[in-house]
């Protein structure tokens, strides 16, 4: 029987297991698949692989869908969208898998295995001790009907194994790693249905990719050894195999796989921490994929320049400083309304609504996260201004005469920063850093930050005068 399905030109998929919040490695996989589909005017499909009922949670499914939407990674087929290949949660596809289990058994391509975990572990240790690669020894491969029934009568719950012929080689061209060859002698008969009746991961994953007409699968290199098994399943069921590409892993600064200890964060943590979605997208798109264009880009721009040939084979190193670089770019490129909402209620409570646009324009070049926006709002609009010891020292070096001249210059030119600075330069004899550093320190309590002219324009003249007069 043929199970071939008509394919679109390009159809990619993201198939997460909802066992927790979605992390950067998973998100990058989703992003690459979404970009490739968009690049080819194709379809990006979302499938929820929730066969692990003990760990899968509906709230995790809802959270990952929300996070993908926040990133702009909209799927054209899948949960909440629909499509002709549903249902899109594997927990609802059990009957479908059962049909294929039955078909494989009837063709003699699968058989029940009654071996216990203890027996399998003992066999594995024996093989390793004799220098052989561990694989299933075929203990149950040739049981007759009577022998199987005896085991069932004893209450044993079998797994179902797929029969793999020796002496063959599974070959395929990996979209990232080039030609691959896996001798079947090293694969062995593998479990496709667990003892509890549920489908093993790479069985349901392979079946659904074929039935849902997926043409291209970009996934982590840790799945590379699953691929020959899945190709064997497709061949046995006369299904079309998608093209596989196995992307490099993300590692921390120490070269070890990225983990919470080495800086990995969930999308939810980044989002709640104040990162903008396009900052995350611009960073991840370049983590393991080379772009000639180093400019900040929209999703469409990133998709237009996304090429499979530019996916790297070497581990991609996570760098929090690079993420912050793209965050600064995102802040620079965002419109005023977006930034104002991003800054949050605490900033809205401090900055007068009439000065919203001027405030955003003044500080956007010097902030990375919303907390910094609040910090500058408090600098500009608070009556009290805390002064750190190092700032106080620099103010003291400038001396009282400098600040007396600054007060006079401000009184003479309360709304003309350039004229005020020119007068202060003449009257004090200070110039360059010797002029601007102490002036900034007294007005803002900081040694660096946004340009002084727009900050001064946002302060009342009375507040600026009081801050300067404090040191005169």
Residue, then its C-alpha position, 0 to 999 in steps of 0.5 A: x500500500x502506498x502512503x505517499x502524499x502530495x508535497x508543497x514546494x517547501x514545507x518545514x516543521x517545528x515539532x517540540x515536546x511540551x515538557x517545559x518552557x522553550x529554550x534558545x536551542x529549540x527556538x533557533x530550530x523553529x526559527x531556521x525552519x520558519x525562515x527557510x519556509x518563508x524564503x521559499x514561499x512555503x509552509x511552516x508547520x507546528x506539531x506538538x509531540x506530546x506522547x510523553x504523557x507523564x511530562x507533557x503539560x497543556x500549559x507548556x503547549x500554550x506557553x510555547x505557542x505564545x512564545x513563537x507568536x511573540x517572536x513572529x514565527x507564525x505557522x501556517x498549519x498546526x494547532x489553532x490554525x488547522x489544516x488538512x493533516x490534523x490533528x496536530x498533537x501526537x497524543x490524538x494520533x494513536x489510532x493512526x500509529x496503530x494502523x502502521x504498527x499492524x501493517x508492519x507486523x502483517x508484513x513481517x517487518x516488526x515483531x513483539x519483543x518480551x526482553x526486560x530492561x535487565x536482560x537488555x542491559x546485561x546484553x549491552x554490557x556483554x557486547x561492550x565487554x567483547x568490543x562490539x557496538x551495543x545493539x539488540x541481539x535479536x532474542x525475540x526476532x524468531x519466536x513462533x506464535x506459540x512462544x509469543x502466546x506463552x509469554x503473553x499468558x505470563x502477563x509480559x507486555x511486549x514492545x514492538x521492534x522494527x526488523x532491520x536487515x543486515x548487510x545494507x547501508x542507509x545513505x542520504x545527503x544531509x542538507x548541512x553535513x553532506x553525504x551520510x552512510x550508516x551500515x545497518x549492521x550497526x543499527x539493529x532491530x529497534x523499538x517502535x512501540x513501547x510496552x505501554x502501547x505508545x509510539x516511540x519518538x522517532x516512529x511517530x516523528x517519521x510517520x507524521x513528517x511523511x503524512x503531513x507532507x513535510x519536505x525539509x527537516x532542519x533539526x539538531x545534530x543530536x538527531x542525526x543517528x535517528x535519521x537512518x532508522x526513520x528512512x528505513x521506516x519510510x521505505x518499509x511503508x512506501x512513504x516519501x522521506x523529507x530532506x534532513x539537515x542537522x544543524x550544529x549545537x549551541x555551546x556556552x563559553x566553555x564549549x560545553x552544550x548550552x545549559x542554564x549554568x552557562x547562560x541558556x534562558x527560556x524565551x519567556x525569561x528573555x521576554x520578561x527580562x525586557x528583550x525585544x522579539x526582533x533582537x532575539x530573532x536577529x541574534x539567533x538567526x546568526x547563531x550557526x548561520x552566516x549572513x553577509x549582511x550584518x545590518x539589523x533586519x526584519x523577519x522578511x529580510x532575514x528570510x530573504x537572505x537565509x541559505x542552507x549552504x550558509x548553515x555551519x557544521x561547527x558548534x555555535x557559541x552563545x554570547x550574551x554580549x552579542x544578544x545585547x548588541x542586537x537588543x541595542x539595535x532593536x531599541x534603535x530601530x523600534x518606533x516610539x509607541x513600541x518603545x514607550x509600551x516596552x519601557x513599562x508602567x513605572x516609566x509612564x508614571x514618571x515621564x509626563x505624557x507630553x514629553x513621551x516622544x522627546x524622552x524616548x528620543x533622548x534616551x533610546x541610544x543609551x538603554x538596553x533594557x527597560x530598567x535603564x529607561x526607568x533609571x534615566x527617567x528618575x535622573x531627569x524628573x526626580x527632585x533628589x539626585x544621589x551622587x556616588x563617591x567617584x562622581x562627587x570626586x570629579x565634581x569636587x575637582x572642577x571646583x565651586x567657581x566652575x559651577x558658579x559660572x555654570x549657574x550664571x550661564x544657565x540663567x543667561x540661556x535657560x533654553x539654549x544649551x549651545x549658547x550656555x556651553x559657549x558662555x561657560x567655556x569663556x567664563x570658566x576657561x574649561x573645555x573638552x572633558x574638563x567642561x562636559x564631564x563635571x557638567x554631566x556629573x552635576x546634572x545627572x549624577x552619572x559620568x556618561x550617558x545620553x547627550x546633555x542637550x536633550x536631557x537638559x531640555x526635559x528637565x525644568x530650568x529650576x531643577x537644573x539650576x538647583x543641581x548646579x548651584x548645589x556645588x557652586 
